[in-house]
Amino acid sequence: IFSTLASAVIGTIGAVGLAKTHYKLNKPVSYIATLPMMIPEIILAMVFLAFFSLLSLPFGFVTLLIAHTAFCVPYILIMVSSTINTLDKELEEAARDLGASRRRAFIDIILPLLFPSILSGSILAFAMSLDDVVISVFVNSPYFVTLPVRVYTQLKTGVTPEINALCTIMLIICLIGITIYYILSNKKEKHKHD
């Protein structure tokens, strides 16, 4: 959850920054930002392991949070970038013409329009983070075990009722999340048509 929130903030800020600025390095930066999606997970995990070892960071919650955030940022960055590039630029200009500051125009006009893509990207990022075993094994300490790693290690010894219960709970949480998202998106569609 923490890595999803952090990646939502970083991915949104990155997408807005790339859309609002016109530097020569914008294209290379956007390509580099999506690298974690293209690199195989095992290689990415080894890079994180080497990086954290080089910095002498103790493995645990902090390294796991940093690695999962870096792993999830591209999903949100791509979703928000695709939405922000399709927005009508005149909306923000109209708000500025009517006296709104840049910050106020962003908060009142742009952010609500970006919210569905931020939410969709966050859900995808959460699913990717929750599903991840490889990075979690490489950058985590044995004293802090994530749920997918626990399920994976227990599956080696055989399926137990505890694993079945954990998987059922994870499935129910995912179904509740999908249902809430579906209800919220339907309400927004109704408001658009009214």
N, C-alpha and C positions, 0 to 999 in steps of 0.2 A: 504494500500500500504506500509506504514512504517513497519507494523508488518511482512509483507511478505518479505521485504528486510532484516529486522533484522533476521528473522528465516532462510532465505536462507544462510546468512553468518554464523550464529551459527550452523545450521544443517550441512553445508558443512564442517566447521572446526571440528565439532564433529565426523562426519563420517570419515574424513581423519585421525583424531587423533586416533580413535578406530582401524582403519585399519593399521596404521603405528606402533602402540605400541603393546606390548605383555605383559600386566600386568594381574595379576589374577583378578583384578576388572573390566576388560573390559566387560565381559559378564553381570555382574550385572548392570554396568553403562548403557549398551545398553538397557537392559530390563527396567530400571528405566526411561530412556529417552523416551521410547515409552508409558509410563503409561498414558499420557494425551489422547492418542487415545483409550485406553481401559476403562477408567473411564467414567461413564455417565456424560454428560455435566452439569447437575444440581449439581452434587456432586463436580465436578471440579470448578464450579462457586462459590459454598459455601466455598471451600478451599481457593480460591483466595480472597474472601471477608474477611474471617477470617485472612488470612495472611496480607493483606493490612491494616486491622483494627489494628492488632497487631503491625505493624510498624508505625501506625498513619499516613499513607500516605493519602493525600486528594484524593478523588475519582475524576476522570476526564481522560484527554487524556493520562497521563503517566501510570496510572494503567491499562487503557484499552490496551495500547500498550504493556505493560509487559505481561498481561494476554493472549492477542492474539498471541504474539510471543511465549510464552510457549506452547500454544495450537497448534501452527502450526509447531514448530520445528520437532516433530516426523515424519511428512509426508516427509519433505526434508531429514531428517537423514536416513530414511529407503530407499528412492529412491537412494540417493547418495551412501549409504553403499552397496546396491545390485550391483551398477555399479562398484564401486571401488574394490569389491571382485572378479569381473570377469575380471578386467584389467590384461594384461600381465605385470608382474613385471619386465620383462627384458627390457621393453621400457625405464623405468626410469633409470635402471642400465646402459643401453647403452648410454643414455644422460650423465650420470655421468662419464662414461668411456671416453667420447669425450670431457670432460672438463667443462661440465655445473655444476654449483653449485646446491645444493638441491633445493633452491628457484627457480632458472631458469628452472630446469627440471620440477618442479611442475607447474610453470606458462606456460611453452611452450608445455609440453607433457601431463601432467595429467589433468590439468584444462580444456583444450579444449575437452578432452574425457569425462569429467564429466559434461560438460555444458548442454547436452540434459537432463540428469537426474535432474540437478539443476533447469532447466527451467520447466520441468514437475512437479517436486515437488513444485516449487514456484506457478505454476498455480493452483495446487490442494490446496495448503495452502491458496492462495488468495480466492479461491472459498469457502473453509471452513470458513475463517475469514469473508467473505462477508455474508455468510449464517447464521452466528452465531447471535442469539438473546439473548439466556440465559446468557452467560458470559457477554455480553455487558450490560444487564440490571443490573446485580449484581455489576459490578465493575466501573460503569460509573456514572457521576453526571447528574442531570436533565438538566444542562445547556449545555451539550455536547452530542448531540443525533446522533447516527449512522443511516445510511439509513435503514438497516433492522429493527431496533427498531422503527423508525418512521413509516415505512410501517405497522409493526405489530400493533402498537398502533392505527393507523388510521383505520385498518381493523376492529377493535372492534366496531367502530361507523358506519361501512358500507363502501362499495366500492365507492370511489369517482373518478372523472376524474383525479384528482391529483395522486392518487395511480396507476391508469392505466398508466399514463404517466411515473411515476417513474419506474414501473415494465418493461415497454417497453424500457426505456433508459437502464436499467440494462441488459435486454435481448440483446439489440443491442451491448452494450459494450462486453458482453460475446461472442457473435457471431463474432465480429471483432477480439477479442483475439484468438479465435479458428481458424479463417481464417488465421491470421498472423502466428500462430504456424504451421498450416498445410502447408503453403507456405514455411516457413523456413525449415521444416523437409523434404519437397520434394526437395528443393535445395541441402540440405546436402546429400540426397540419390543420386541425380544426380552426385554430385562431387565424391562420393564414387565409382560409376560405371565408371567414366571417367578416 
